[in-house]
């Protein structure tokens, strides 16, 4: 039986107090809507329909860029006249058979297994609602059951509920699965005879009941799956809940987190054995940490692989972006170091404080311990790169490469003007500006001759 997924993402999100559409606000470094689309991508749906409205062009562009290979369709709800009106906009692109699963774009942590359970509960001949019991159900539609407590009779929106109905703790999460043909018929019968003058999707429950169709309920494993976001405070709360859950999963695998409340994962993190992570670290994109890796406090690591036994000292920033970054086994990085895209470090490499490496390869045992820059460079093994030295890789129009052979010693405060090659075993005298290739086992010094004037007097300040 074919499955269609409809995601409601048209709301303005007034309480977010932002010009950005609500569903594009980020949780764990990713737009909320992206989480919903990604979590349901494994359900083998024939189509995914995203209903946009406020900021439609921005939302559609963002999703097309992120899910270029996904079979996404977009329909617009303009103006926004309620949830029922929103789904009505999807009717022209829905088939006449199968099951339609309706999800919320601002409820980002729905699990694929929960969505699948909702589809299974529908089974093509029932209306299935995703419900949950909350200690504080304020704002949610209440589930009204018969006197036996088994049969679902209706969903009453909070704004329209009586005091008795507001005391009900079981709520509708805004997500349902229905036979597509019946859903299309029910949507055509909706009216806006309610306090808000809107077309409520929840009214289809009464229609299903009137037709004798069974209305069933499914529940998520955890309430975090169904918590929606309507304000910055709710977004922040959901962020911390999500991060805590990710931290607990890592600790169950043996990762030692100094404080799971001060940990952020905004992508995927794969860890070997005996990994230690200090406080306030952020991991983005795809990060792999080998066995016995130590990450110091306040580090940011994105799209990088860190080899076994490497130590990343505090306040280090590693950003591999699309090129990736690699730190070899036993390397020491930081504190206050920066590795940019294309940094590929061998084993036992030392990158010290205030050293920046970009699009460069460093061989085993190479060291740049202080205040240096290596950009577009190929650095051999056991190179010692002095404090204050840089590769001048940009001529104002094009980038050029510097090649440094094995066992080279570059003195402090040197400038290597690319393109330039230093042969194996070369020594560069401190303070030199090197513009020509240097053959192996040579000493190169390129600086002005020192002049010393005896008895020289400094100028005196003139008193006025």
DRENKESE-393719 format. One record per residue (C-alpha): residue number from 1; residue in three letters; x, y, z. Coordinates in steps of 0.02 Angstrom, whole numbers, padded with zeros to 5 digits. Example, Ala and Ser with C-alpha at 12.3 -4.5 7.8 and 13.67 -1.06 7.14 Angstrom:
(milum 1, ALA, (00615, -00225, 00390))
(milum 2, SER, (00684, -00053, 00357))
% end
This chain:
(milum 1, UNK, (00000, 00000, 00000))
(milum 2, UNK, (00075, 00166, -00053))
(milum 3, UNK, (00120, 00295, 00078))
(milum 4, UNK, (00112, 00484, 00059))
(milum 5, UNK, (00190, 00596, 00192))
(milum 6, UNK, (00122, 00771, 00218))
(milum 7, UNK, (00222, 00890, 00328))
(milum 8, UNK, (00140, 01051, 00387))
(milum 9, UNK, (00267, 01192, 00384))
(milum 10, UNK, (00168, 01347, 00341))
(milum 11, UNK, (00152, 01435, 00509))
(milum 12, UNK, (00229, 01603, 00545))
(milum 13, UNK, (00282, 01564, 00722))
(milum 14, UNK, (00236, 01734, 00793))
(milum 15, UNK, (00301, 01692, 00966))
(milum 16, UNK, (00474, 01658, 00896))
(milum 17, UNK, (00483, 01847, 00866))
(milum 18, UNK, (00594, 01820, 00715))
(milum 19, UNK, (00593, 01862, 00530))
(milum 20, UNK, (00651, 01684, 00497))
(milum 21, UNK, (00513, 01554, 00466))
(milum 22, UNK, (00488, 01450, 00622))
(milum 23, UNK, (00530, 01283, 00542))
(milum 24, UNK, (00701, 01349, 00489))
(milum 25, UNK, (00754, 01385, 00667))
(milum 26, UNK, (00888, 01260, 00712))
(milum 27, UNK, (00893, 01119, 00835))
(milum 28, UNK, (01059, 01027, 00854))
(milum 29, UNK, (01128, 01135, 00713))
(milum 30, UNK, (00994, 01088, 00587))
(milum 31, UNK, (00826, 01167, 00538))
(milum 32, UNK, (00681, 01087, 00630))
(milum 33, UNK, (00597, 01042, 00466))
(milum 34, UNK, (00755, 00953, 00409))
(milum 35, UNK, (00745, 00837, 00559))
(milum 36, UNK, (00567, 00786, 00513))
(milum 37, UNK, (00608, 00754, 00330))
(milum 38, UNK, (00765, 00656, 00374))
(milum 39, UNK, (00681, 00549, 00507))
(milum 40, UNK, (00546, 00492, 00386))
(milum 41, UNK, (00659, 00464, 00236))
(milum 42, UNK, (00673, 00279, 00279))
(milum 43, UNK, (00486, 00247, 00272))
(milum 44, UNK, (00490, 00216, 00085))
(milum 45, UNK, (00353, 00343, 00050))
(milum 46, UNK, (00298, 00367, -00129))
(milum 47, UNK, (00302, 00554, -00100))
(milum 48, UNK, (00338, 00684, 00033))
(milum 49, UNK, (00235, 00842, 00023))
(milum 50, UNK, (00288, 00996, 00121))
(milum 51, UNK, (00155, 01129, 00150))
(milum 52, UNK, (00236, 01301, 00156))
(milum 53, UNK, (00162, 01472, 00186))
(milum 54, UNK, (00252, 01604, 00287))
(milum 55, UNK, (00425, 01627, 00210))
(milum 56, UNK, (00382, 01493, 00082))
(milum 57, UNK, (00521, 01537, -00039))
(milum 58, UNK, (00651, 01533, 00098))
(milum 59, UNK, (00589, 01367, 00167))
(milum 60, UNK, (00577, 01284, -00003))
(milum 61, UNK, (00750, 01343, -00056))
(milum 62, UNK, (00828, 01279, 00105))
(milum 63, UNK, (00748, 01107, 00090))
(milum 64, UNK, (00787, 01089, -00095))
(milum 65, UNK, (00969, 01127, -00060))
(milum 66, UNK, (00980, 01002, 00083))
(milum 67, UNK, (00875, 00864, 00007))
(milum 68, UNK, (00919, 00880, -00175))
(milum 69, UNK, (00897, 00693, -00206))
(milum 70, UNK, (00736, 00672, -00107))
(milum 71, UNK, (00565, 00665, -00194))
(milum 72, UNK, (00502, 00822, -00108))
(milum 73, UNK, (00349, 00915, -00169))
(milum 74, UNK, (00293, 01085, -00107))
(milum 75, UNK, (00120, 01160, -00096))
(milum 76, UNK, (00078, 01328, -00022))
(milum 77, UNK, (-00051, 01381, 00104))
(milum 78, UNK, (-00090, 01564, 00077))
(milum 79, UNK, (-00169, 01631, 00184))
(milum 80, UNK, (-00149, 01516, 00336))
(milum 81, UNK, (-00324, 01469, 00393))
(milum 82, UNK, (-00290, 01322, 00506))
(milum 83, UNK, (-00223, 01145, 00500))
(milum 84, UNK, (-00369, 01077, 00399))
(milum 85, UNK, (-00348, 01215, 00272))
(milum 86, UNK, (-00163, 01174, 00263))
(milum 87, UNK, (-00189, 00991, 00220))
(milum 88, UNK, (-00324, 01040, 00094))
(milum 89, UNK, (-00185, 01120, -00009))
(milum 90, UNK, (-00102, 00950, -00027))
(milum 91, UNK, (-00258, 00863, -00092))
(milum 92, UNK, (-00223, 00894, -00277))
(milum 93, UNK, (-00056, 00803, -00268))
(milum 94, UNK, (-00115, 00656, -00162))
(milum 95, UNK, (-00165, 00492, -00245))
(milum 96, UNK, (-00339, 00418, -00224))
(milum 97, UNK, (-00281, 00267, -00126))
(milum 98, UNK, (-00152, 00214, 00002))
(milum 99, UNK, (-00113, 00297, 00169))
(milum 100, UNK, (-00071, 00478, 00208))
(milum 101, UNK, (00039, 00516, 00358))
(milum 102, UNK, (00025, 00694, 00423))
(milum 103, UNK, (00169, 00767, 00525))
(milum 104, UNK, (00218, 00936, 00597))
(milum 105, UNK, (00369, 01031, 00535))
(milum 106, UNK, (00395, 01110, 00706))
(milum 107, UNK, (00400, 00944, 00799))
(milum 108, UNK, (00577, 00895, 00750))
(milum 109, UNK, (00618, 00742, 00856))
(milum 110, UNK, (00487, 00620, 00793))
(milum 111, UNK, (00567, 00448, 00771))
(milum 112, UNK, (00547, 00348, 00612))
(milum 113, UNK, (00488, 00200, 00717))
(milum 114, UNK, (00349, 00305, 00793))
(milum 115, UNK, (00294, 00368, 00622))
(milum 116, UNK, (00294, 00190, 00558))
(milum 117, UNK, (00191, 00132, 00708))
(milum 118, UNK, (00062, 00264, 00665))
(milum 119, UNK, (00054, 00203, 00485))
(milum 120, UNK, (00038, 00023, 00545))
(milum 121, UNK, (-00104, 00072, 00663))
(milum 122, UNK, (-00197, 00149, 00518))
(milum 123, UNK, (-00177, -00010, 00414))
(milum 124, UNK, (-00271, 00074, 00271))
(milum 125, UNK, (-00443, 00062, 00354))
(milum 126, UNK, (-00432, 00162, 00516))
(milum 127, UNK, (-00397, 00340, 00570))
(milum 128, UNK, (-00243, 00332, 00680))
(milum 129, UNK, (-00196, 00474, 00797))
(milum 130, UNK, (-00031, 00499, 00886))
(milum 131, UNK, (-00073, 00542, 01066))
(milum 132, UNK, (00020, 00561, 01229))
(milum 133, UNK, (-00016, 00600, 01411))
(milum 134, UNK, (00066, 00760, 01473))
(milum 135, UNK, (00078, 00830, 01649))
(milum 136, UNK, (00042, 01001, 01574))
(milum 137, UNK, (-00070, 00984, 01421))
(milum 138, UNK, (-00098, 01171, 01400))
(milum 139, UNK, (-00115, 01220, 01218))
(milum 140, UNK, (-00144, 01045, 01151))
(milum 141, UNK, (-00305, 00970, 01083))
(milum 142, UNK, (-00381, 00849, 01210))
(milum 143, UNK, (-00426, 00669, 01168))
(milum 144, UNK, (-00606, 00635, 01218))
(milum 145, UNK, (-00646, 00450, 01240))
(milum 146, UNK, (-00807, 00357, 01277))
(milum 147, UNK, (-00855, 00300, 01452))
(milum 148, UNK, (-00750, 00142, 01433))
(milum 149, UNK, (-00595, 00245, 01399))
(milum 150, UNK, (-00558, 00141, 01244))
(milum 151, UNK, (-00647, 00222, 01099))
(milum 152, UNK, (-00589, 00392, 01037))
(milum 153, UNK, (-00738, 00505, 01009))
(milum 154, UNK, (-00662, 00673, 00966))
(milum 155, UNK, (-00518, 00795, 00981))
(milum 156, UNK, (-00562, 00961, 01061))
(milum 157, UNK, (-00444, 01107, 01032))
(milum 158, UNK, (-00383, 01191, 01192))
(milum 159, UNK, (-00462, 01357, 01142))
(milum 160, UNK, (-00632, 01274, 01121))
(milum 161, UNK, (-00624, 01152, 01267))
(milum 162, UNK, (-00735, 01160, 01421))
(milum 163, UNK, (-00654, 01165, 01595))
(milum 164, UNK, (-00691, 00978, 01612))
(milum 165, UNK, (-00610, 00940, 01445))
(milum 166, UNK, (-00458, 01045, 01487))
(milum 167, UNK, (-00430, 00932, 01637))
(milum 168, UNK, (-00396, 00788, 01516))
(milum 169, UNK, (-00209, 00747, 01509))
(milum 170, UNK, (-00211, 00642, 01350))
(milum 171, UNK, (-00178, 00756, 01203))
(milum 172, UNK, (-00168, 00750, 01016))
(milum 173, UNK, (00007, 00783, 00951))
(milum 174, UNK, (-00049, 00851, 00782))
(milum 175, UNK, (00005, 00694, 00690))
(milum 176, UNK, (-00109, 00564, 00612))
(milum 177, UNK, (-00120, 00431, 00478))
(milum 178, UNK, (-00277, 00403, 00374))
(milum 179, UNK, (-00338, 00312, 00219))
(milum 180, UNK, (-00301, 00439, 00083))
(milum 181, UNK, (-00468, 00423, -00006))
(milum 182, UNK, (-00567, 00450, 00155))
(milum 183, UNK, (-00453, 00593, 00208))
(milum 184, UNK, (-00483, 00686, 00046))
(milum 185, UNK, (-00670, 00666, 00068))
(milum 186, UNK, (-00665, 00727, 00249))
(milum 187, UNK, (-00560, 00878, 00203))
(milum 188, UNK, (-00690, 00931, 00076))
(milum 189, UNK, (-00821, 00933, 00215))
(milum 190, UNK, (-00727, 01045, 00339))
(milum 191, UNK, (-00801, 01210, 00400))
(milum 192, UNK, (-00735, 01350, 00509))
(milum 193, UNK, (-00877, 01359, 00636))
(milum 194, UNK, (-00767, 01380, 00790))
(milum 195, UNK, (-00693, 01513, 00904))
(milum 196, UNK, (-00547, 01550, 00788))
(milum 197, UNK, (-00638, 01542, 00622))
(milum 198, UNK, (-00513, 01414, 00561))
(milum 199, UNK, (-00525, 01246, 00474))
(milum 200, UNK, (-00469, 01115, 00600))
(milum 201, UNK, (-00394, 00951, 00541))
(milum 202, UNK, (-00454, 00875, 00705))
(milum 203, UNK, (-00634, 00886, 00645))
(milum 204, UNK, (-00603, 00732, 00537))
(milum 205, UNK, (-00615, 00626, 00695))
(milum 206, UNK, (-00800, 00660, 00712))
(milum 207, UNK, (-00823, 00627, 00526))
(milum 208, UNK, (-00736, 00459, 00541))
(milum 209, UNK, (-00846, 00416, 00689))
(milum 210, UNK, (-01002, 00462, 00592))
(milum 211, UNK, (-00951, 00344, 00452))
(milum 212, UNK, (-00916, 00202, 00573))
(milum 213, UNK, (-00730, 00205, 00540))
(milum 214, UNK, (-00624, 00151, 00688))
(milum 215, UNK, (-00521, 00288, 00770))
(milum 216, UNK, (-00367, 00217, 00854))
(milum 217, UNK, (-00218, 00293, 00946))
(milum 218, UNK, (-00032, 00259, 00948))
(milum 219, UNK, (00094, 00328, 01070))
(milum 220, UNK, (00278, 00377, 01054))
(milum 221, UNK, (00413, 00300, 01163))
(milum 222, UNK, (00460, 00470, 01237))
(milum 223, UNK, (00370, 00635, 01249))
(milum 224, UNK, (00519, 00725, 01174))
(milum 225, UNK, (00466, 00653, 01006))
(milum 226, UNK, (00305, 00752, 01005))
(milum 227, UNK, (00355, 00915, 01087))
(milum 228, UNK, (00325, 01059, 00968))
(milum 229, UNK, (00415, 01226, 00966))
(milum 230, UNK, (00324, 01392, 00974))
(milum 231, UNK, (00448, 01504, 01064))
(milum 232, UNK, (00636, 01525, 01090))
(milum 233, UNK, (00614, 01457, 01266))
(milum 234, UNK, (00533, 01298, 01202))
(milum 235, UNK, (00668, 01279, 01070))
(milum 236, UNK, (00804, 01297, 01202))
(milum 237, UNK, (00718, 01171, 01315))
(milum 238, UNK, (00702, 01045, 01174))
(milum 239, UNK, (00884, 01073, 01127))
(milum 240, UNK, (00943, 01028, 01302))
(milum 241, UNK, (00829, 00876, 01310))
(milum 242, UNK, (00896, 00816, 01144))
(milum 243, UNK, (01077, 00848, 01190))
(milum 244, UNK, (01057, 00758, 01356))
(milum 245, UNK, (00985, 00606, 01265))
(milum 246, UNK, (01132, 00606, 01144))
(milum 247, UNK, (01255, 00622, 01287))
(milum 248, UNK, (01176, 00475, 01378))
(milum 249, UNK, (01188, 00366, 01222))
(milum 250, UNK, (01374, 00405, 01208))
(milum 251, UNK, (01405, 00370, 01392))
(milum 252, UNK, (01317, 00203, 01375))
(milum 253, UNK, (01446, 00163, 01240))
(milum 254, UNK, (01587, 00203, 01361))
(milum 255, UNK, (01627, 00384, 01314))
(milum 256, UNK, (01675, 00487, 01466))
(milum 257, UNK, (01595, 00658, 01467))
(milum 258, UNK, (01654, 00777, 01603))
(milum 259, UNK, (01479, 00851, 01612))
(milum 260, UNK, (01339, 00785, 01499))
(milum 261, UNK, (01243, 00947, 01528))
(milum 262, UNK, (01383, 01043, 01440))
(milum 263, UNK, (01396, 00944, 01279))
(milum 264, UNK, (01328, 00979, 01105))
(milum 265, UNK, (01317, 00861, 00958))
(milum 266, UNK, (01255, 00940, 00796))
(milum 267, UNK, (01282, 00796, 00678))
(milum 268, UNK, (01357, 00623, 00704))
(milum 269, UNK, (01495, 00572, 00824))
(milum 270, UNK, (01579, 00403, 00818))
(milum 271, UNK, (01694, 00363, 00964))
(milum 272, UNK, (01818, 00223, 00999))
(milum 273, UNK, (01859, 00157, 01171))
(milum 274, UNK, (01918, 00265, 01317))
(milum 275, UNK, (01875, 00432, 01238))
(milum 276, UNK, (01872, 00580, 01357))
(milum 277, UNK, (01777, 00740, 01317))
(milum 278, UNK, (01788, 00892, 01430))
(milum 279, UNK, (01654, 01025, 01453))
(milum 280, UNK, (01578, 01144, 01325))
(milum 281, UNK, (01633, 01048, 01170))
(milum 282, UNK, (01533, 01059, 01008))
(milum 283, UNK, (01538, 00924, 00874))
(milum 284, UNK, (01464, 00965, 00704))
(milum 285, UNK, (01444, 00871, 00541))
(milum 286, UNK, (01527, 00700, 00543))
(milum 287, UNK, (01662, 00675, 00674))
(milum 288, UNK, (01759, 00516, 00713))
(milum 289, UNK, (01864, 00500, 00871))
(milum 290, UNK, (01983, 00352, 00885))
(milum 291, UNK, (02027, 00253, 01040))
(milum 292, UNK, (02099, 00351, 01187))
(milum 293, UNK, (02070, 00521, 01109))
(milum 294, UNK, (02061, 00665, 01232))
(milum 295, UNK, (01962, 00822, 01191))
(milum 296, UNK, (01996, 00973, 01301))
(milum 297, UNK, (01869, 01100, 01358))
(milum 298, UNK, (01786, 01225, 01241))
(milum 299, UNK, (01836, 01141, 01077))
(milum 300, UNK, (01734, 01150, 00916))
(milum 301, UNK, (01761, 01005, 00795))
(milum 302, UNK, (01672, 00988, 00628))
(milum 303, UNK, (01690, 00858, 00490))
(milum 304, UNK, (01852, 00784, 00555))
(milum 305, UNK, (01936, 00620, 00600))
(milum 306, UNK, (02048, 00614, 00753))
(milum 307, UNK, (02167, 00467, 00765))
(milum 308, UNK, (02203, 00353, 00912))
(milum 309, UNK, (02284, 00433, 01064))
(milum 310, UNK, (02278, 00610, 00996))
(milum 311, UNK, (02256, 00751, 01121))
(milum 312, UNK, (02156, 00904, 01070))
(milum 313, UNK, (02196, 01037, 01198))
(milum 314, UNK, (02067, 01167, 01255))
(milum 315, UNK, (01997, 01304, 01142))
(milum 316, UNK, (02048, 01217, 00980))
(milum 317, UNK, (01942, 01243, 00824))
(milum 318, UNK, (01944, 01107, 00691))
(milum 319, UNK, (01833, 01135, 00538))
(milum 320, UNK, (01851, 01012, 00395))
(milum 321, UNK, (01701, 01083, 00301))
(milum 322, UNK, (01678, 00989, 00136))
(milum 323, UNK, (01863, 00941, 00120))
(milum 324, UNK, (01875, 00862, 00291))
(milum 325, UNK, (02016, 00869, 00417))
(milum 326, UNK, (02122, 00728, 00488))
(milum 327, UNK, (02230, 00720, 00643))
(milum 328, UNK, (02348, 00572, 00651))
(milum 329, UNK, (02379, 00454, 00796))
(milum 330, UNK, (02467, 00524, 00947))
(milum 331, UNK, (02461, 00703, 00886))
(milum 332, UNK, (02452, 00852, 01003))
(milum 333, UNK, (02343, 00998, 00946))
(milum 334, UNK, (02320, 01165, 01034))
(milum 335, UNK, (02276, 01249, 01145))
(milum 336, UNK, (02202, 01389, 01038))
(milum 337, UNK, (02247, 01302, 00874))
(milum 338, UNK, (02145, 01310, 00714))
(milum 339, UNK, (02136, 01174, 00582))
(milum 340, UNK, (02041, 01225, 00427))
(milum 341, UNK, (01974, 01125, 00279))
(milum 342, UNK, (02101, 01008, 00200))
(milum 343, UNK, (02215, 00998, 00351))
(milum 344, UNK, (02289, 00822, 00346))
(milum 345, UNK, (02407, 00786, 00490))
(milum 346, UNK, (02512, 00629, 00506))
(milum 347, UNK, (02554, 00537, 00666))
(milum 348, UNK, (02640, 00622, 00813))
(milum 349, UNK, (02616, 00796, 00738))
(milum 350, UNK, (02621, 00945, 00855))
(milum 351, UNK, (02516, 01099, 00817))
(milum 352, UNK, (02532, 01224, 00958))
(milum 353, UNK, (02449, 01381, 01020))
(milum 354, UNK, (02388, 01507, 00890))
(milum 355, UNK, (02444, 01400, 00743))
(milum 356, UNK, (02330, 01391, 00590))
(milum 357, UNK, (02337, 01252, 00460))
(milum 358, UNK, (02235, 01261, 00299))
(milum 359, UNK, (02234, 01141, 00151))
(milum 360, UNK, (02403, 01072, 00203))
(milum 361, UNK, (02478, 00901, 00232))
(milum 362, UNK, (02601, 00875, 00375))
(milum 363, UNK, (02707, 00718, 00383))
(milum 364, UNK, (02738, 00612, 00536))
(milum 365, UNK, (02824, 00702, 00678))
(milum 366, UNK, (02811, 00877, 00603))
(milum 367, UNK, (02797, 01019, 00727))
(milum 368, UNK, (02731, 01197, 00721))
(milum 369, UNK, (02720, 01242, 00904))
(milum 370, UNK, (02689, 01430, 00910))
(milum 371, UNK, (02606, 01574, 00818))
(milum 372, UNK, (02623, 01509, 00640))
(milum 373, UNK, (02525, 01488, 00478))
(milum 374, UNK, (02533, 01344, 00355))
(milum 375, UNK, (02420, 01367, 00204))
(milum 376, UNK, (02423, 01265, 00042))
(milum 377, UNK, (02580, 01175, 00097))
(milum 378, UNK, (02653, 01000, 00088))
(milum 379, UNK, (02762, 00974, 00240))
(milum 380, UNK, (02876, 00824, 00260))
(milum 381, UNK, (02915, 00718, 00411))
(milum 382, UNK, (03003, 00786, 00566))
(milum 383, UNK, (02996, 00966, 00505))
(milum 384, UNK, (03018, 01099, 00639))
(milum 385, UNK, (02921, 01254, 00588))
(milum 386, UNK, (02971, 01406, 00691))
(milum 387, UNK, (02866, 01529, 00789))
(milum 388, UNK, (02796, 01674, 00688))
(milum 389, UNK, (02832, 01592, 00519))
(milum 390, UNK, (02705, 01591, 00378))
(milum 391, UNK, (02677, 01527, 00203))
(milum 392, UNK, (02631, 01674, 00091))
(milum 393, UNK, (02516, 01571, -00020))
(milum 394, UNK, (02409, 01708, -00101))
(milum 395, UNK, (02473, 01831, -00231))
(milum 396, UNK, (02314, 01934, -00233))
(milum 397, UNK, (02233, 01830, -00370))
(milum 398, UNK, (02287, 01648, -00355))
(milum 399, UNK, (02341, 01524, -00221))
(milum 400, UNK, (02511, 01441, -00235))
(milum 401, UNK, (02588, 01292, -00146))
(milum 402, UNK, (02739, 01277, -00032))
(milum 403, UNK, (02833, 01112, -00024))
(milum 404, UNK, (02942, 01077, 00127))
(milum 405, UNK, (03048, 00918, 00127))
(milum 406, UNK, (03086, 00800, 00270))
(milum 407, UNK, (03190, 00860, 00417))
(milum 408, UNK, (03183, 01044, 00369))
(milum 409, UNK, (03209, 01173, 00506))
(milum 410, UNK, (03122, 01339, 00477))
(milum 411, UNK, (03180, 01473, 00598))
(milum 412, UNK, (03068, 01597, 00686))
(milum 413, UNK, (02981, 01740, 00596))
(milum 414, UNK, (03010, 01677, 00419))
(milum 415, UNK, (02904, 01707, 00263))
(milum 416, UNK, (02900, 01571, 00130))
(milum 417, UNK, (02833, 01654, -00028))
(milum 418, UNK, (02745, 01522, -00133))
(milum 419, UNK, (02770, 01440, -00250))
(milum 420, UNK, (02931, 01381, -00168))
(milum 421, UNK, (03013, 01215, -00125))
(milum 422, UNK, (03130, 01178, 00018))
(milum 423, UNK, (03229, 01018, -00007))
(milum 424, UNK, (03256, 00886, 00128))
(milum 425, UNK, (03367, 00939, 00272))
(milum 426, UNK, (03361, 01125, 00231))
(milum 427, UNK, (03385, 01254, 00368))
(milum 428, UNK, (03306, 01426, 00351))
(milum 429, UNK, (03384, 01562, 00458))
(milum 430, UNK, (03266, 01658, 00572))
(milum 431, UNK, (03188, 01815, 00500))
(milum 432, UNK, (03213, 01761, 00319))
(milum 433, UNK, (03097, 01794, 00173))
(milum 434, UNK, (03121, 01650, 00052))
(milum 435, UNK, (03067, 01679, -00128))
(milum 436, UNK, (03172, 01548, -00219))
(milum 437, UNK, (03187, 01359, -00205))
(milum 438, UNK, (03319, 01297, -00084))
(milum 439, UNK, (03414, 01135, -00127))
(milum 440, UNK, (03427, 00993, -00002))
(milum 441, UNK, (03546, 01004, 00147))
(milum 442, UNK, (03573, 01192, 00123))
(milum 443, UNK, (03563, 01343, 00237))
(milum 444, UNK, (03464, 01490, 00169))
(milum 445, UNK, (03465, 01662, 00248))
(milum 446, UNK, (03376, 01808, 00167))
(milum 447, UNK, (03369, 01964, 00274))
(milum 448, UNK, (03443, 02138, 00281))
(milum 449, UNK, (03617, 02159, 00353))
(milum 450, UNK, (03616, 02219, 00534))
(milum 451, UNK, (03684, 02393, 00562))
(milum 452, UNK, (03736, 02452, 00737))
(milum 453, UNK, (03768, 02637, 00771))
(milum 454, UNK, (03868, 02672, 00928))
(milum 455, UNK, (03818, 02819, 01036))
(milum 456, UNK, (03654, 02846, 00949))
(milum 457, UNK, (03531, 02957, 01042))
(milum 458, UNK, (03345, 02943, 01035))
(milum 459, UNK, (03249, 03099, 00984))
(milum 460, UNK, (03191, 03202, 01132))
(milum 461, UNK, (03013, 03260, 01153))
(milum 462, UNK, (02999, 03445, 01125))
(milum 463, UNK, (02923, 03537, 01274))
(milum 464, UNK, (02796, 03667, 01225))
% end
